[in-house]
Amino acid sequence: MTPFDPQPIDPIDDPAPHPHATADEVQAALADTKLAQVLYHDWEAETYDEKWSISYDQRCIDYARGRFDAAGAHEALPYDRALELGCGTGFFLLNLMQGGVATRGSVTDLSPGMVKVALRNGTNLGLDVDGRVADAETIPYEDNTFDLVVGHAVLHHIPDVEQSLREVLRVLKPGGRFIFAGEPSTIGDFYARWLSRATWAVTTTVTKLGPLQSWRRPQAELDESSRAAALEAVVDIHTFDPDELAGLARSAGACEVSTTTEEFTAAMLGWPVRTFEAAVPPEKLGWGWARFAFGGWKRLTWLDETLLCKVVPPKFFYNVIVTGRKP
């Protein structure tokens, strides 16, 4: 099979993909975005939740439900059957299911490693979830199957976003809703990447100095992170102006389309924090750092949501959420 054929995955018996990419594999993937998607996300699958501080407790249930509520859906809950497109480790759908949004779930992703981890997470949580390795531009489910389709930080990975949204509408039941959150805005992505690059450069330079060398990861780990970053630059295909993303959804055939944005100052803290964490040994960062990072993000999110959203144009915020319905 190719990596993009729709295939069911057994969360227990399916062998784990090779955990790391070599320099030669990275070089080959630079010219093939879908190969890069598989390589990068298989590489990240087993450590992805830890890397992004993803959990399946009340903290992330509240976060996922907050993104869902911000979209402005008004249907009665729970939806019966929901699909997560580009599921990763299942973060969005599994936490939404725990938050009472859906009863049954399905997950798809190009990466076998991610589907395996998502199904394992669902099994550990006791949730009714199935999954398939599949391309978002050809979703392997019948017409009119789902009441809800969701995704988090997935549309910007898909070469043909409008085609994928057509597929989303095809598998939705009439009147069904889609919600995609965590998509990078064009302006937000510019400042987030600039801040990340600057943080990486400063941290990896300063930790070469004698008294700070204990704060430097081994060079092999830094090189591996650099290869991952090279792949990430390939798999992150799009950024979105909120109005243009809404236009794509309407062109695909959706109705009642709307967008909202979030994270302005919170993103300006979050991206340097994550980059710094990737550049230093994890044992150097204790509970105090975690309190600072999460507490600071929450305080700046409050500032963004209560004050800055009233004075800063939406396109300057980092995350875009888009929702719509099937006629």
PEBEL-V781004 format. One line per field, one symbol per residue. phi: phi as a letter, one per 20 degrees, with the letter a starting at -180 (. if undefined). psi: psi as a letter, one per 20 degrees, with the letter a starting at -180 (. if undefined). A space follows every 10 residues. Layout:
BEGIN
phi = ???
psi = ???
END
This chain:
BEGIN
phi = .efdffcfce fdeffffgfc deffffffff dbffffgfff ffgegfdfff gdlebcdfge ffffffffff fnfcffdeff ccddelflen gfffffffen ebecccccaf egfffgffff ffffemeecd bbfaefebfe cfgledebcc acldgfeegd fffffffgff effgnfddbd dmefffffff ffffffffff ffffeffefg fdffedfggf ffffffffff fgfefeeccc fgffffffff ffofclebcb cbmdffffef ffffffffec ffffddffff ffffffffff fffffecffe ceggfeffed dccaceg
psi = qrijpopqpp ighpqqrpiq prhgggghih jnhhghgggg hggigijggg gjlprkahgh ghgghhhghh hkqjqqqqqf pqppplhcjj ggghhgghjj hqgqqqqqqh ohgggghghg ggghikqnpr qqpqpiimpl qrqlhqhppr qolhhiipgn gggghggghg iqqpiqqqop rkppqggghg hghghggggg ggghghjiqf ijhijpqqhh hhhghhhghg hhhhhngqrp pghhghhggh hijqrlpqqq qrofhhhhgg ghghgghiiq phiiobhggg gggggggggh gggghhghii ipqhiiqgpp pqqrqp.
END
